[in-house]
Amino acid sequence: MIPGTRLRNGGPFVGFYLTAAILLLSASVSHSQSPSSSSSSAQSAITAKAELVALPVSVTDASGNAVTGLKAQDFRIFEDGHPQEITMFEEGDNPVSVGLVVDHSRSMGSKLSAVAAAVWAFAHSSNPRDEMFVVDFNDDVTVELMHGKGFTSDPGELSNAVRAVAARGRTALYDAIAEGLVHLQLANWDRKALIVVSDGGDNASQQKFPQILSLARRSQVMIYSIVLVGDDEEENPKVLLRLSKETGGVAYSPSSVDAVTDVSKRIARDLREQYTLGFVPEKSGKSGFRKLEVKVTAPAHEKIHVRTRPGYLIGDEKQAGVAAGKSAS
């Protein structure tokens, strides 16, 4: 969709929209650009293909602190149990493209001011070269147009975009995540993430969870979740916990709305401390889910924790979609 336009739930465009989303993400599941390059147009960002699979990897010690200074030879990648040659390795604070997906349903009314402040803090804590955008959603899904730009690094523009829509109506969470995943295919950077702020409940989307899980597994986008649980019986935080785990992100459940700012800073720090590994997958011709595992050797640390996405979908959409549906049930 064009930034600043809205997806109206229940209209005939919704089915077409998801089909387009699947096709775009299928085309870009193994797409990679160099971190210093930018797409010449939205079309080239969507249709350009390469064989590289990029994996953001977080390595922490027993205290949860980032383990830095590791080299390519300290990492091993396995796809479906088979070792892969690491053909790309990056360490350090490389830029990332981030979508901020913010719930504006009726129950979020008292929380949006704190969420806008957290978005401002996140942008201030991020790499100055990061590019970001905001997806606001309730019954409708809106990619906010920020002075004619699809992306920005200006904290004020992002905070204002969160405030642009009043809290009302229901929660089209799945449609909003799909819109964020598609918009990220227009981004300039290899590393991509969504940060979803919601209670996790969905009562307005045309899409179902298996469809969104399939899109997320194709996209190579990390999904971070900030789950604001209250007393609403329709809340379903397990949905966001699952999406974060399946994409290599993290789900947070802050104890209060005021803690959202601290969580947003933690996410910014996590993105800045990651390694990025790349490999060229084997051309087996087999469609479906491919399991990934990353092992790390760090003799200076007795115990380490490695976090990355557990796998990805590749190949024929119908077969891969069936696999995603089965795994979600």
C-alpha positions in Angstrom: 0.0 0.0 0.0 1.0 3.6 -0.4 2.2 5.1 2.9 -0.6 7.2 4.5 -3.4 5.1 3.0 -5.7 2.9 4.9 -6.7 -0.8 4.6 -10.4 -1.0 5.4 -11.3 -4.4 6.8 -14.1 -6.3 5.1 -13.5 -4.7 1.7 -12.7 -6.7 -1.5 -9.2 -5.3 -1.5 -8.2 -7.3 1.6 -7.9 -10.6 -0.2 -5.9 -9.1 -3.0 -3.7 -7.4 -0.5 -2.7 -10.6 1.2 -2.0 -12.3 -2.1 0.3 -9.5 -3.1 2.0 -9.7 0.3 2.7 -13.4 -0.1 4.1 -12.9 -3.6 6.3 -10.0 -2.6 7.7 -11.8 0.4 8.1 -15.0 -1.5 10.2 -13.1 -4.1 12.3 -11.5 -1.4 12.8 -14.4 1.1 16.5 -14.7 0.0 16.9 -11.2 -1.2 19.9 -9.3 0.1 21.5 -5.9 -0.4 24.8 -4.7 0.8 24.4 -2.6 4.0 25.7 0.5 2.2 23.4 0.3 -0.8 19.9 1.7 -1.3 17.1 0.6 -3.5 16.6 2.7 -6.6 12.9 2.1 -6.5 10.2 0.1 -4.7 10.1 -2.2 -7.6 13.8 -3.1 -7.5 13.5 -3.6 -3.7 10.8 -6.2 -4.3 11.9 -8.0 -7.4 15.7 -8.2 -7.0 16.8 -11.7 -6.0 19.9 -13.1 -4.6 20.7 -16.5 -3.0 22.0 -15.2 0.3 20.1 -15.9 3.5 21.0 -13.3 6.2 20.7 -14.3 9.9 20.9 -11.7 12.7 22.4 -13.4 15.7 22.5 -12.2 19.3 25.1 -13.7 21.6 24.9 -13.0 25.3 26.7 -14.3 28.5 25.2 -15.8 31.6 24.4 -12.3 32.9 22.6 -11.3 29.7 25.4 -9.0 28.5 26.3 -9.0 24.8 29.4 -11.0 23.8 31.4 -8.9 21.4 34.6 -9.4 19.5 33.7 -12.8 18.0 35.0 -13.7 14.5 33.4 -15.6 11.6 35.3 -18.8 12.6 33.6 -18.8 16.0 30.2 -19.4 14.3 28.7 -22.5 12.6 25.4 -22.5 10.7 23.3 -25.7 10.2 20.3 -25.9 7.9 18.2 -29.0 8.5 21.2 -30.4 10.4 23.7 -29.9 7.5 26.6 -27.4 8.0 26.6 -24.4 5.8 29.5 -22.2 4.6 29.4 -18.7 6.1 29.6 -16.4 3.1 28.9 -13.1 4.9 29.9 -11.9 8.4 29.2 -8.6 10.0 29.9 -7.4 13.5 29.0 -4.2 15.1 26.4 -1.4 14.9 25.1 -1.7 11.3 21.9 0.1 10.4 18.5 -1.6 10.4 15.1 -0.8 8.9 12.4 -0.9 11.6 8.6 -0.9 11.5 6.8 0.3 14.6 3.3 -1.4 14.7 1.2 0.3 17.3 -2.2 -0.8 18.6 -4.8 2.0 18.6 -7.9 0.0 19.6 -10.2 1.4 22.3 -8.4 -0.3 25.2 -5.1 1.5 24.3 -6.5 5.0 24.9 -4.8 5.6 28.3 -1.5 4.0 27.1 -0.8 5.8 23.8 1.0 8.8 25.4 3.5 6.5 27.0 3.9 4.5 23.8 4.6 7.7 21.8 7.3 8.6 24.4 8.8 5.1 24.1 8.9 5.4 20.3 10.8 8.7 20.7 13.2 7.0 23.1 13.7 4.1 20.8 14.6 6.4 17.9 17.1 8.3 20.1 18.7 5.1 21.2 19.1 3.7 17.7 21.8 4.0 15.1 21.5 7.4 13.5 21.4 5.7 10.0 18.4 3.5 11.0 15.2 4.1 9.0 11.8 3.6 10.6 8.1 3.9 9.9 4.9 3.6 11.9 1.9 1.4 11.3 -1.2 2.5 13.4 -4.1 0.1 13.6 -7.5 -0.4 15.1 -10.4 -1.4 12.8 -8.2 0.0 10.0 -4.5 -0.3 9.2 -2.6 2.9 8.4 1.1 3.3 7.3 1.6 6.9 8.4 2.9 9.3 5.8 5.7 11.4 7.4 6.2 14.5 5.3 5.9 12.5 2.1 8.5 9.8 3.2 8.0 6.1 3.7 10.8 6.0 6.3 12.4 8.5 8.7 15.0 8.6 11.5 13.5 11.7 13.1 12.2 10.8 16.7 9.7 13.7 16.6 8.1 12.5 13.3 7.8 9.0 14.6 6.3 10.1 17.9 3.8 12.3 16.1 2.9 9.5 13.8 1.9 7.4 16.8 -0.3 10.2 18.0 -1.9 10.7 14.6 -4.7 8.2 15.2 -7.1 8.2 18.1 -7.8 5.1 20.1 -11.1 3.6 19.0 -12.7 0.4 17.7 -11.4 -3.1 17.5 -7.9 -4.7 16.9 -6.8 -5.7 13.4 -3.4 -7.0 14.7 -2.7 -9.6 12.0 -3.5 -7.3 9.1 -1.2 -4.6 10.6 1.7 -7.1 11.0 1.2 -8.2 7.3 1.2 -4.5 6.2 4.5 -3.9 8.2 6.2 -6.9 6.6 5.3 -5.8 3.1 6.4 -2.2 3.7 9.8 -3.4 5.0 10.4 -4.9 1.5 10.8 -1.3 0.3 13.6 -0.7 2.9 17.2 0.1 2.1 18.9 -2.1 4.7 19.5 -5.9 5.0 18.5 -6.1 8.6 14.8 -5.6 9.2 12.6 -5.7 12.3 9.1 -5.0 13.4 8.3 -3.8 16.9 4.7 -4.6 17.8 3.0 -2.8 20.7 -0.3 -4.5 21.6 -2.1 -6.7 24.0 -2.0 -9.5 21.4 -5.7 -9.8 20.9 -7.2 -9.8 17.4 -10.9 -9.3 16.7 -10.9 -7.4 13.4 -8.5 -8.8 10.9 -9.3 -10.6 7.7 -6.2 -12.7 8.0 -5.6 -15.6 10.3 -2.6 -16.5 12.4 -1.2 -19.3 10.1 -1.1 -16.8 7.2 0.8 -14.2 9.2 3.2 -16.9 10.6 3.9 -18.0 7.0 4.6 -14.4 5.9 6.9 -13.8 8.9 8.8 -17.0 8.2 9.4 -15.9 4.6 10.4 -12.4 5.4 13.6 -12.7 7.4 12.2 -9.9 9.6 12.7 -10.1 13.3 9.6 -9.4 15.3 9.9 -7.8 18.8 6.8 -7.6 20.9 5.8 -5.3 23.7 2.8 -6.9 25.2 0.6 -4.6 27.4 -1.7 -7.0 29.2 -4.7 -5.6 31.1 -8.1 -7.0 32.0 -9.5 -7.4 28.5 -10.8 -11.0 28.0 -9.9 -10.8 24.3 -6.2 -10.3 25.0 -4.0 -13.1 23.6 -0.3 -12.4 24.4 0.7 -15.9 23.2 0.2 -14.8 19.6 3.0 -12.2 19.9 5.2 -14.5 22.0 5.0 -17.1 19.2 5.8 -14.6 16.4 8.8 -13.2 18.3 10.2 -16.7 19.0 9.7 -17.8 15.4 11.5 -14.8 13.9 14.5 -14.5 16.3 13.1 -11.5 18.2 12.1 -11.1 21.8 8.7 -10.6 23.5 8.5 -8.3 26.5 5.7 -7.9 29.0 6.5 -4.7 31.0 5.1 -4.5 34.5 3.6 -1.1 33.8 3.0 1.3 30.9 5.7 3.5 32.3 8.2 0.7 31.7 7.6 0.7 28.0 10.3 3.3 27.4 13.0 1.1 29.1 11.9 -1.8 27.0 12.2 0.2 23.8 15.7 1.1 24.7 16.6 -2.5 25.4 15.3 -3.4 21.9 17.4 -0.6 20.4 20.5 -1.9 22.2 19.8 -5.5 21.1 19.6 -4.5 17.5 22.9 -2.6 17.7 24.8 -5.5 19.3 23.9 -8.2 16.9 26.1 -10.2 14.5 24.9 -10.8 10.9 25.7 -14.1 9.2 24.9 -15.1 5.7 25.0 -18.3 3.7 23.8 -19.6 0.4 21.2 -22.4 0.9 21.4 -25.7 -1.1 19.1 -25.8 -4.1 17.2 -29.0 -3.2 14.0 -28.0 -5.0 12.1 -28.9 -1.9 9.5 -26.4 -0.6 8.6 -25.9 3.0 10.2 -25.0 6.3 14.0 -25.3 6.7 15.3 -25.5 10.2 18.2 -23.3 11.2 20.7 -23.6 14.1 23.7 -21.4 14.9 26.4 -22.7 17.2 29.0 -20.4 18.8 32.4 -21.1 20.3 33.4 -18.5 22.9 36.2 -20.0 25.2 36.3 -16.8 27.3 32.8 -17.4 28.5 31.7 -20.4 30.5 28.0 -20.1 29.4 26.5 -18.3 26.4 23.1 -17.9 24.9 22.6 -17.7 21.1 19.4 -16.3 19.7 18.4 -16.3 16.0 15.4 -17.4 13.9 14.7 -21.1 14.1 14.1 -21.4 10.4 12.5 -20.0 7.3 10.0 -20.9 4.5 11.1 -21.4 1.0 9.6 -22.5 -2.4 6.1 -23.1 -3.5 3.6 -20.9 -1.5 0.9 -23.5 -1.3 3.1 -26.3 0.1 4.9 -23.8 2.4 1.6 -22.4 3.6 0.3 -25.8 4.5 3.5 -26.4 6.6 3.0 -23.1 8.4 -0.6 -23.9 9.1 0.3 -27.3 10.6 3.0 -25.9 12.8 0.6 -23.2 14.1 -2.1 -25.7 15.1 
